Amino acid sequence: MGESAEACKLHVGCYVCSMLPHVRAIECVPNISDGRHALVIDRIAGAVATTRGVRLLDRSSDRDHHRTVLTMVGDATPLRDAVLAMMEAAVRLIDVRTHRGVHPRLGAVDVVPFVPLGEATMAECADLARVVAAEAARRLALPMYLYEHAAIIPGRQRLEGFGQTEEAVILTARADQRFVTSAGDRLCR
């Protein structure tokens, strides 16, 4: 393996990292709010796995946290399509009104971080996050919260300040008027 793969502490020995010196790809590691229902998780992961140009690398569920973390990789356009298909499936299949887990959550899809691999840049990942958030808000009529490098509103860079409990997270989101855009959408920026 090349230098890039050896430097990668998270992906030592993985196929993608071994190709880093030659690839421009983006990894996405969304957390969905279901870690207990295998059929639901299978259908949501299937929305990713069937997207041409995207490779589903891993799927890890935790019953106590009631979360599943998916790891996928691809170029920006097919990755956008896979994430939107995954979000649509999760919103359709997960009833957050009955969700209980030890980890606070924001919704059926909790976080959707994008990570640059190879020659991809963090700026490309932030742009992709904004595109996905805007399209998901339009399609699903749900609020989106952009944080870290994708944040548009000052003070939104840190997700940790959003709340410690599930109820605090949801109440903070509802009470914060900065979540409403000038067009009246509920796009959390």
C-alpha positions in Angstrom: 0.0 0.0 0.0 1.0 3.6 -0.6 1.8 6.3 1.9 -1.8 7.5 2.0 -3.2 4.2 3.0 -0.6 3.8 5.8 -1.5 7.3 7.2 -5.2 6.4 7.3 -5.8 5.2 10.8 -9.5 4.5 10.2 -9.2 2.5 7.0 -5.9 0.6 7.3 -5.9 -2.1 4.7 -9.1 -1.1 3.0 -9.6 -1.2 -0.8 -10.4 2.5 -1.1 -7.4 3.7 0.8 -5.1 1.5 -1.2 -6.3 3.4 -4.3 -6.0 6.9 -2.7 -3.0 8.1 -4.7 -5.0 7.5 -7.9 -8.6 8.3 -6.9 -10.8 11.4 -6.3 -13.7 10.0 -4.2 -15.9 11.0 -1.3 -16.9 8.9 1.6 -20.2 9.3 3.4 -20.9 7.9 6.8 -24.6 8.6 7.6 -26.2 7.6 10.9 -29.8 6.3 10.7 -32.1 6.1 13.7 -32.7 2.4 13.7 -30.4 -0.3 15.1 -33.0 -2.9 15.9 -35.1 -3.8 12.9 -33.1 -5.8 10.4 -35.6 -5.6 7.6 -35.9 -1.8 7.8 -32.1 -1.5 7.9 -31.8 -3.9 4.9 -34.2 -1.8 2.9 -32.4 1.5 3.8 -28.9 0.0 3.1 -30.4 -1.5 -0.2 -31.2 2.0 -1.4 -27.5 2.7 -1.2 -26.2 -0.6 -2.5 -28.4 -0.4 -5.7 -27.1 3.0 -6.6 -24.8 2.8 -9.6 -21.3 4.3 -9.0 -21.5 3.9 -5.2 -20.0 1.2 -3.1 -21.5 0.3 0.3 -18.4 -0.5 2.4 -19.9 -1.2 5.8 -23.0 -1.3 7.9 -22.9 -1.4 11.7 -25.9 -1.4 14.0 -26.2 -0.9 17.7 -29.4 -2.0 19.5 -28.8 0.1 22.6 -28.2 3.3 20.7 -30.8 2.3 18.2 -28.6 3.5 15.4 -27.0 2.1 12.3 -23.9 3.7 10.6 -23.5 3.1 6.9 -20.2 3.7 5.1 -20.3 4.4 1.4 -18.0 5.8 -1.2 -18.3 7.2 -4.7 -18.0 10.3 -6.9 -20.1 13.3 -5.9 -23.1 12.8 -8.3 -23.8 9.1 -7.7 -23.1 9.6 -4.0 -25.6 12.4 -3.8 -28.2 10.1 -5.5 -27.4 7.3 -3.0 -27.7 9.6 0.0 -31.0 11.0 -1.1 -32.4 7.5 -1.8 -31.2 6.4 1.6 -32.8 9.5 3.3 -36.1 8.9 1.4 -36.2 5.3 2.5 -35.3 6.1 6.1 -38.0 8.8 6.4 -40.5 6.4 4.9 -39.6 3.4 7.1 -38.6 4.8 10.5 -41.2 6.1 12.9 -39.3 8.6 15.0 -42.3 9.2 17.2 -41.7 5.8 18.8 -37.9 5.8 18.7 -36.1 5.4 22.0 -32.3 4.9 22.3 -29.5 6.1 24.5 -28.1 8.4 21.9 -29.8 11.7 21.1 -31.1 11.9 17.5 -32.4 14.6 15.2 -34.6 12.5 13.0 -34.8 9.3 10.9 -31.4 10.3 9.5 -29.3 11.8 12.2 -26.0 13.0 10.6 -24.6 12.7 7.0 -20.9 13.5 7.1 -19.0 13.6 3.9 -15.2 12.9 4.0 -12.7 13.6 1.2 -10.6 10.7 -0.1 -7.6 10.9 -2.4 -7.6 14.1 -4.3 -11.1 15.2 -3.3 -11.3 18.3 -1.1 -13.2 19.3 2.1 -14.7 22.2 0.1 -16.1 19.7 -2.4 -17.6 17.7 0.5 -19.1 20.9 2.0 -20.6 21.8 -1.3 -22.0 18.3 -1.7 -23.5 18.5 1.9 -25.3 21.7 1.0 -26.7 20.3 -2.3 -27.9 17.1 -0.5 -29.5 19.2 2.3 -31.3 21.5 0.0 -32.6 18.7 -2.2 -33.6 16.6 0.8 -35.4 19.6 2.4 -37.3 20.1 -0.9 -38.2 16.4 -1.5 -39.0 15.5 2.1 -40.2 18.8 3.5 -38.0 18.4 6.5 -35.5 20.6 8.3 -31.8 20.1 7.6 -29.0 21.2 9.9 -25.7 22.1 8.2 -22.7 22.0 10.5 -18.9 21.8 10.6 -17.4 22.8 7.1 -20.8 22.9 5.5 -22.2 25.4 7.9 -23.6 28.6 6.4 -24.7 30.4 9.5 -21.9 31.5 11.9 -21.9 29.5 15.1 -23.2 26.3 13.4 -19.8 24.7 13.0 -20.1 22.6 16.2 -22.8 20.0 16.4 -22.1 19.3 20.1 -23.7 22.5 21.2 -27.0 21.5 19.8 -28.2 19.5 22.8 -27.4 16.6 25.0 -30.7 14.7 25.1 -33.1 13.7 22.4 -35.7 16.1 23.7 -33.2 19.0 24.0 -32.1 18.4 20.4 -35.6 18.5 19.0 -36.7 21.5 21.2 -33.6 23.5 20.3 -34.3 22.9 16.6 -37.9 24.0 16.9 -37.2 27.1 19.0 -34.3 28.4 16.9 -35.6 30.9 14.4 -32.4 30.8 12.4 -33.7 27.4 11.0 -36.2 29.2 8.9 -34.8 30.6 5.6 -35.9 33.7 3.9 -38.1 31.7 1.5 -39.9 30.2 4.5 -38.5 26.7 4.1 -37.5 24.8 7.2 -34.0 24.3 6.0 -31.7 24.3 9.0 -28.5 26.1 8.0 
